[in-house]
Amino acid sequence: MFVITGATGQLGSRIVDQLLTRVPAEAVGVSVRDVDRAAHLADRGVRVRRGDFTEPATLAHAFAGADQVLIVSAAIRGGGAVDANRAAADAARAAGARRILYTSHQAAARDSLFPAQLTHAATEEYLATLGTAFTALRNGFYASALQFAIGDAVRTGRLVAPADGPVSWTAHADLAEVAAIALTGQGVLDGITPPLTAPQLLDLEAVAGVLTDHTGRTVSRIVVGDDEWRSAAVARGMPEAAADFTLGMYRAARRGEFAVIDPTLEALLGRRATPVRSVIEAIVAG
């Protein structure tokens, strides 16, 4: 049985959909915090069980009978994320899974300026100690995150953010398809994968250009200092911890941490990756 965690989230839900095009529904189980939100999967014949990384005792039942477990990284900030991911990995191993897959990031590193990458690096290191086969899917930066950077730029004509750098924006749908390929293909991706990225790098200056071309309204890229951006974000209601977290993303981007592309994703898909322009246009369309 394949067990997928986070199956009602942006990535996990797409992975399940892709998996169901490849294997029978009775071979798929999901571990979710709210089983009611996964009722549509139960209706399709998927095994739905409650599992919460922060309540490890729930995972034994959620993972029971699993041959492979795909762990979608915990949506938690700070040290608790590593603890949660480790708990999920431990539960998968205890359930007898022969392989554990984990949604990591192409910039995972102990010295990253973006806190999320520290979590991914620590989780990858832990997986390597378990003695169980594992795959760390080093996903490109989720293109949907551009929604937060774009904000009201089309309305105001100003895309305001700290200095940034090129990013390998990659669509959730493509990454979900690759995850399903990895789950069902023997030896397709083992260990820490190459960067799973779309082939194009865009910084926010280029994003402003795409917005201008698509809407016909001039959108200018306005660079502000880190402290100025943080103060404005907090004044608009962003929690301070979230502002610091996001600022880390900009700092990492301008250091070049996300300026990486690799052909592996397109090779596995057997087609071109979703253009980031298409994602930006969808964001504008709302």
C-alpha positions as CSV (number, residue, x, y, z in Angstrom):
1,M,0.0,0.0,0.0
2,F,1.1,3.6,-0.7
3,V,0.4,6.0,2.1
4,I,0.5,9.7,1.5
5,T,0.4,12.3,4.2
6,G,-1.0,15.8,3.9
7,A,-3.4,14.5,1.3
8,T,-5.7,17.5,1.5
9,G,-3.0,20.1,1.0
10,Q,-1.9,21.7,-2.3
11,L,0.8,19.2,-3.0
12,G,-0.5,16.1,-1.3
13,S,-3.9,16.2,-2.9
14,R,-2.3,16.4,-6.3
15,I,0.0,13.5,-5.6
16,V,-2.9,11.3,-4.6
17,D,-4.8,12.3,-7.8
18,Q,-1.7,11.4,-9.9
19,L,-1.2,8.1,-8.0
20,L,-4.8,7.1,-8.6
21,T,-4.2,7.3,-12.4
22,R,-1.5,4.6,-11.9
23,V,-2.7,2.2,-9.2
24,P,-6.1,1.0,-7.9
25,A,-7.7,3.1,-5.2
26,E,-7.5,0.2,-2.8
27,A,-3.7,0.4,-3.0
28,V,-3.7,4.0,-1.7
29,G,-4.1,5.2,1.8
30,V,-3.9,8.8,3.2
31,S,-3.0,10.2,6.5
32,V,-4.7,13.4,7.3
33,R,-5.4,15.5,10.4
34,D,-9.1,16.1,9.4
35,V,-10.7,13.0,7.9
36,D,-13.8,14.9,7.0
37,R,-11.8,17.0,4.5
38,A,-10.8,13.7,2.8
39,A,-14.3,12.3,2.5
40,H,-14.1,12.7,-1.3
41,L,-11.1,10.4,-1.3
42,A,-12.9,7.8,0.8
43,D,-15.7,7.9,-1.8
44,R,-13.2,7.0,-4.4
45,G,-12.1,3.9,-2.5
46,V,-9.0,5.4,-0.8
47,R,-8.3,4.3,2.7
48,V,-8.6,7.5,4.9
49,R,-7.2,7.5,8.4
50,R,-6.3,10.3,10.9
51,G,-2.7,11.0,11.4
52,D,-1.0,14.0,13.0
53,F,2.8,14.4,13.1
54,T,2.5,16.2,16.4
55,E,0.6,13.2,17.9
56,P,2.9,10.3,16.9
57,A,0.6,7.7,18.4
58,T,-2.0,8.4,15.7
59,L,0.5,7.5,12.9
60,A,0.8,3.8,13.8
61,H,-2.8,3.3,12.7
62,A,-2.5,5.7,9.7
63,F,0.6,4.0,8.3
64,A,-0.4,0.4,9.1
65,G,0.3,-1.9,6.2
66,A,2.2,0.7,4.2
67,D,4.8,-0.6,1.7
68,Q,5.8,3.0,0.9
69,V,5.1,6.2,2.8
70,L,5.4,9.6,1.2
71,I,5.8,12.3,3.9
72,V,4.8,15.8,2.9
73,S,7.0,18.1,5.0
74,A,5.2,19.4,8.1
75,A,3.7,22.8,7.7
76,I,5.3,24.0,10.9
77,R,7.9,26.8,11.4
78,G,10.8,26.4,13.7
79,G,12.4,23.4,15.4
80,G,9.0,21.7,15.8
81,A,9.0,21.0,12.0
82,V,12.1,18.7,12.3
83,D,10.6,16.9,15.3
84,A,7.4,16.4,13.4
85,N,9.1,15.1,10.2
86,R,11.2,12.7,12.3
87,A,8.1,11.4,14.1
88,A,6.6,10.6,10.7
89,A,9.7,8.9,9.5
90,D,10.0,6.8,12.7
91,A,6.3,5.8,12.3
92,A,6.8,4.8,8.7
93,R,9.8,2.6,9.6
94,A,7.9,1.1,12.6
95,A,5.0,0.3,10.3
96,G,7.4,-1.8,8.1
97,A,7.5,0.5,5.1
98,R,10.3,-0.6,2.8
99,R,10.8,2.9,1.5
100,I,10.1,6.5,2.7
101,L,9.7,9.5,0.4
102,Y,10.0,13.0,1.7
103,T,9.2,16.3,0.0
104,S,12.4,18.3,0.4
105,H,13.7,21.3,-1.5
106,Q,16.4,22.0,-4.0
107,A,18.1,24.4,-1.7
108,A,18.1,22.2,1.4
109,A,21.3,23.1,3.3
110,R,22.5,23.6,6.8
111,D,23.8,27.1,6.0
112,S,20.8,28.3,4.1
113,L,19.5,31.8,4.9
114,F,15.9,30.6,4.5
115,P,14.8,28.7,7.7
116,A,12.7,26.1,5.7
117,Q,15.9,24.8,4.2
118,L,17.4,24.0,7.6
119,T,14.4,21.8,8.3
120,H,14.7,20.0,5.0
121,A,18.5,19.5,5.5
122,A,18.0,18.1,9.0
123,T,15.2,15.8,7.9
124,E,17.3,14.4,5.0
125,E,20.1,13.7,7.4
126,Y,17.8,11.9,9.7
127,L,16.3,9.8,7.0
128,A,19.8,8.7,6.0
129,T,20.3,7.2,9.6
130,L,17.3,5.0,9.6
131,G,18.5,2.1,7.6
132,T,15.4,2.3,5.4
133,A,15.5,3.1,1.7
134,F,14.5,6.7,1.2
135,T,14.0,9.3,-1.4
136,A,14.3,13.0,-0.7
137,L,12.4,14.8,-3.5
138,R,14.3,18.0,-3.8
139,N,11.5,20.1,-5.2
140,G,12.0,23.3,-7.0
141,F,10.5,26.4,-5.4
142,Y,6.7,26.2,-5.5
143,A,5.5,28.7,-8.2
144,S,2.3,29.3,-6.3
145,A,4.3,31.2,-3.7
146,L,4.5,34.1,-6.2
147,Q,0.9,34.9,-5.2
148,F,2.3,36.5,-2.0
149,A,5.0,38.4,-3.7
150,I,2.7,39.7,-6.4
151,G,0.0,40.7,-3.9
152,D,-1.8,43.8,-5.3
153,A,0.9,44.7,-7.8
154,V,-1.4,44.7,-10.7
155,R,-3.8,47.1,-9.0
156,T,-1.1,49.5,-7.7
157,G,1.4,49.1,-10.6
158,R,4.1,48.4,-8.0
159,L,5.7,45.1,-7.1
160,V,7.3,46.1,-3.8
161,A,9.8,43.7,-2.1
162,P,13.3,43.4,-0.8
163,A,16.2,42.7,-3.2
164,D,15.9,39.2,-4.5
165,G,17.5,36.9,-7.0
166,P,16.6,34.3,-9.7
167,V,14.3,31.4,-8.6
168,S,13.5,28.1,-10.3
169,W,9.7,28.5,-9.9
170,T,8.1,25.1,-10.4
171,A,4.4,24.1,-10.6
172,H,2.8,22.0,-7.9
173,A,1.2,19.8,-10.6
174,D,4.5,18.9,-12.2
175,L,6.1,18.1,-8.8
176,A,3.1,15.9,-7.9
177,E,3.3,14.0,-11.1
178,V,7.0,13.3,-10.5
179,A,6.3,12.2,-7.0
180,A,3.8,9.7,-8.3
181,I,6.3,8.5,-10.9
182,A,8.9,8.1,-8.1
183,L,6.4,6.1,-6.0
184,T,5.4,3.7,-8.8
185,G,8.7,3.4,-10.7
186,Q,11.3,1.0,-9.4
187,G,14.6,2.8,-8.8
188,V,13.4,5.9,-10.6
189,L,14.6,8.3,-7.9
190,D,16.6,7.0,-4.9
191,G,18.3,8.9,-2.1
192,I,18.6,12.6,-2.4
193,T,17.4,13.5,-5.9
194,P,18.8,16.1,-8.3
195,P,16.9,19.5,-8.2
196,L,13.4,18.9,-9.5
197,T,12.9,22.2,-11.2
198,A,11.3,23.8,-14.2
199,P,14.0,25.1,-16.7
200,Q,13.5,28.8,-16.3
201,L,14.8,31.2,-13.6
202,L,12.9,34.4,-12.9
203,D,13.6,37.2,-10.4
204,L,10.9,39.6,-9.4
205,E,12.0,42.1,-12.0
206,A,11.2,39.5,-14.6
207,V,7.9,38.7,-12.8
208,A,6.9,42.4,-13.0
209,G,7.6,42.2,-16.7
210,V,5.4,39.2,-17.1
211,L,2.6,41.0,-15.2
212,T,3.0,44.0,-17.5
213,D,2.9,41.9,-20.7
214,H,-0.1,39.9,-19.5
215,T,-2.3,42.7,-18.2
216,G,-1.2,45.6,-20.4
217,R,-0.7,47.7,-17.2
218,T,2.8,48.7,-16.3
219,V,4.0,47.0,-13.2
220,S,7.3,48.4,-11.8
221,R,9.6,46.5,-9.6
222,I,10.3,48.5,-6.4
223,V,13.2,47.4,-4.2
224,V,13.0,48.3,-0.6
225,G,15.4,47.7,2.3
226,D,14.9,44.6,4.5
227,D,14.0,46.6,7.6
228,E,11.6,48.8,5.7
229,W,9.8,45.8,4.2
230,R,9.6,44.0,7.5
231,S,8.2,47.0,9.3
232,A,5.6,47.6,6.6
233,A,4.6,43.9,6.5
234,V,4.1,43.8,10.3
235,A,2.1,47.1,10.2
236,R,-0.2,45.4,7.6
237,G,-0.8,42.6,10.1
238,M,1.8,40.0,9.3
239,P,3.1,38.3,12.5
240,E,6.7,39.1,13.2
241,A,7.8,35.5,13.0
242,A,6.2,35.2,9.6
243,A,7.9,38.4,8.4
244,D,11.3,37.2,9.5
245,F,10.6,33.8,7.9
246,T,9.7,35.5,4.6
247,L,12.6,37.9,4.7
248,G,14.9,34.8,4.9
249,M,13.5,33.7,1.6
250,Y,14.5,37.0,-0.1
251,R,17.9,36.9,1.5
252,A,18.5,33.4,0.3
253,A,17.3,34.3,-3.2
254,R,19.7,37.1,-3.6
255,R,22.5,34.9,-2.4
256,G,21.6,32.6,-5.3
257,E,20.3,29.6,-3.3
258,F,17.4,29.2,-5.7
259,A,19.2,29.9,-8.9
260,V,19.5,26.3,-9.9
261,I,17.8,24.4,-12.7
262,D,18.1,20.8,-13.7
263,P,16.7,18.6,-16.6
264,T,15.6,15.7,-14.3
265,L,12.0,16.9,-13.8
266,E,11.3,17.3,-17.5
267,A,13.0,14.0,-18.3
268,L,10.7,12.2,-15.9
269,L,7.6,14.0,-17.1
270,G,8.5,13.3,-20.7
271,R,7.3,16.8,-21.6
272,R,8.0,20.4,-21.0
273,A,7.4,21.7,-17.5
274,T,4.6,24.1,-16.8
275,P,5.8,27.6,-17.7
276,V,6.0,29.9,-14.8
277,R,4.2,32.5,-16.9
278,S,1.2,30.2,-16.9
279,V,1.2,30.1,-13.1
280,I,1.5,33.9,-12.9
281,E,-1.4,34.3,-15.3
282,A,-3.5,32.0,-13.2
283,I,-2.6,34.0,-10.1
284,V,-3.7,37.2,-11.8
285,A,-7.0,35.6,-12.9
286,G,-7.7,34.8,-9.3
